[in-house]
Amino acid sequence: MADAGAIAWNDGSAVILQGGAGGDGGAGAGEARGSAWSLADFYAVEATAAALAAQAPPSQRVALQLPDEGLGDAAALADALEEALARRGVGDALVFVLGDTSYGACCVDEVAAAHLGADVVVHYGRTCLTLTAKLPVLYVFGRRPVDAAMVAAAATAALADAAAAADCSGATP
């Protein structure tokens, strides 16, 4: 099951960051998630569908907003989200992509979503958390894989180098 820490509901006035989720939106679509991470994992598809289905009433017209570098995943993501919503009893939901936002990637394009009759915007990637006027926004920051062993080895080497440079042995010349 996907970790709900990768997503947060918000009107733009505050954001709930859980589980260390983040993302700068700087890499290409496939690059951003890496070959070892599936689209469903990176974009928290199951957690997103659960949040959308839990709305009262469940969201029926869902606008997805991705940064430009994520648009390569957009069609597959929309299909995956529609399937996940159908498994939760929201089979008539329409998931569509805002492909050319009027603002920067960090700003929710509420105007385009409203023109298309969206109930909700799911915003992927980095965000400036600008207030929205009417539509609820579900922020999905993305989950990037981390090689814990590599990070530990790099930290150990850096600490060893720093200790040697500082000569923390207490010996005097």
C-alpha positions in Angstrom: 0.0 0.0 0.0 1.3 3.5 -0.8 2.5 5.7 2.0 0.1 8.6 2.7 3.1 10.7 3.7 3.7 11.5 0.1 0.5 13.5 -0.2 -1.3 16.3 1.6 -4.6 18.1 1.2 -4.5 21.8 1.3 -6.1 25.0 0.2 -2.6 26.6 -0.1 -2.6 28.1 3.4 -0.6 25.3 5.0 0.8 21.9 4.0 1.2 18.7 5.9 4.6 17.1 5.3 4.8 13.6 6.5 7.3 10.9 6.1 10.0 13.1 4.6 8.4 13.2 1.2 9.7 15.8 -1.2 10.8 16.5 -4.7 12.3 19.4 -6.6 10.7 18.6 -10.0 14.1 18.9 -11.6 14.6 15.6 -13.3 12.8 14.1 -16.4 9.7 12.0 -15.9 11.4 8.6 -16.0 14.6 10.0 -14.5 12.7 11.6 -11.6 11.4 8.3 -10.3 14.3 6.1 -11.5 13.9 2.7 -13.1 13.6 0.9 -9.8 10.5 2.9 -8.8 7.2 2.3 -10.4 4.9 5.1 -11.5 2.4 4.0 -8.8 5.0 4.3 -6.1 6.6 7.6 -7.2 3.2 9.3 -7.7 1.5 7.7 -4.7 -1.4 6.5 -6.8 -3.1 4.3 -4.2 -2.8 7.0 -1.5 -4.1 9.6 -3.9 -7.0 7.5 -4.9 -7.9 6.7 -1.3 -7.9 10.5 -0.5 -10.0 11.3 -3.5 -12.5 8.5 -2.8 -12.8 9.6 0.9 -14.1 13.0 -0.1 -17.8 13.5 0.5 -19.0 13.2 -2.2 -16.0 11.5 -3.9 -14.2 13.6 -6.5 -15.7 12.9 -10.0 -13.7 15.3 -12.2 -10.0 15.2 -11.2 -7.5 17.5 -12.8 -3.8 16.4 -12.7 -1.2 19.1 -12.8 2.4 18.0 -13.4 5.5 19.9 -14.0 6.7 19.9 -17.6 9.2 17.2 -16.9 6.5 14.9 -15.6 4.2 15.2 -18.6 5.8 12.1 -20.1 4.1 10.1 -17.3 0.8 11.9 -17.5 -1.3 9.5 -19.6 -0.2 6.4 -17.7 -0.7 8.3 -14.4 -4.2 9.3 -15.3 -5.1 5.7 -16.4 -3.6 4.3 -13.1 -5.5 6.8 -11.0 -8.8 6.1 -12.8 -8.2 2.3 -12.2 -7.4 2.9 -8.5 -10.5 5.0 -8.1 -12.6 2.4 -9.8 -11.3 -0.2 -7.3 -12.6 2.1 -4.6 -16.1 2.4 -6.1 -15.5 5.6 -7.9 -15.7 4.1 -11.4 -17.3 7.0 -13.1 -14.5 9.5 -12.2 -12.9 11.4 -15.0 -9.2 12.0 -14.6 -7.6 14.5 -17.0 -4.3 16.4 -17.4 -3.7 20.1 -17.4 -1.0 19.9 -20.0 -0.1 23.6 -20.4 -0.5 25.6 -17.3 -0.7 29.4 -17.3 1.7 29.8 -14.4 4.9 28.3 -13.2 5.0 24.6 -12.3 4.8 25.4 -8.6 1.5 27.3 -8.9 -1.9 25.5 -9.0 -3.6 26.4 -12.2 -7.1 26.7 -10.7 -8.4 28.8 -13.7 -7.7 26.0 -16.2 -9.1 23.4 -13.9 -12.2 25.4 -13.4 -12.7 25.9 -17.1 -12.7 22.1 -17.5 -15.2 21.6 -14.6 -12.8 20.0 -12.1 -13.9 19.1 -8.6 -10.3 18.9 -7.4 -6.7 19.5 -8.6 -4.0 17.0 -7.8 -0.8 19.0 -8.0 2.5 17.0 -8.4 6.0 18.1 -7.6 7.3 21.2 -5.9 4.9 23.9 -5.0 4.8 27.5 -3.7 1.5 26.8 -1.9 -0.3 29.8 -3.3 -3.9 30.1 -1.9 -6.6 28.7 -4.2 -10.0 30.5 -4.3 -12.4 27.7 -4.8 -11.0 24.3 -5.7 -9.5 21.9 -3.1 -5.9 20.8 -4.0 -4.2 17.5 -3.2 -0.5 18.0 -3.2 1.6 14.9 -4.1 5.3 15.6 -3.7 6.7 12.4 -5.2 8.8 9.8 -3.6 12.4 9.4 -4.7 14.4 6.2 -4.0 17.3 6.5 -1.6 20.1 4.0 -1.3 20.6 4.0 2.5 23.8 2.0 2.3 25.4 4.5 -0.1 24.3 7.4 2.0 25.7 5.8 5.2 29.0 5.0 3.4 29.3 8.6 2.1 28.5 10.1 5.5 31.0 7.8 7.2 33.7 8.8 4.7 32.9 12.5 5.0 33.0 12.3 8.8 36.3 10.4 8.8 37.8 13.0 6.4 36.5 15.9 8.6 37.9 14.2 11.8 41.3 13.7 10.1 41.4 17.3 8.9 40.5 18.6 12.3 43.0 16.3 14.0 40.5 15.4 16.8 43.0 12.9 18.3 44.0 15.4 21.0 47.7 14.9 20.3 49.8 18.0 20.1 52.7 18.3 17.6 
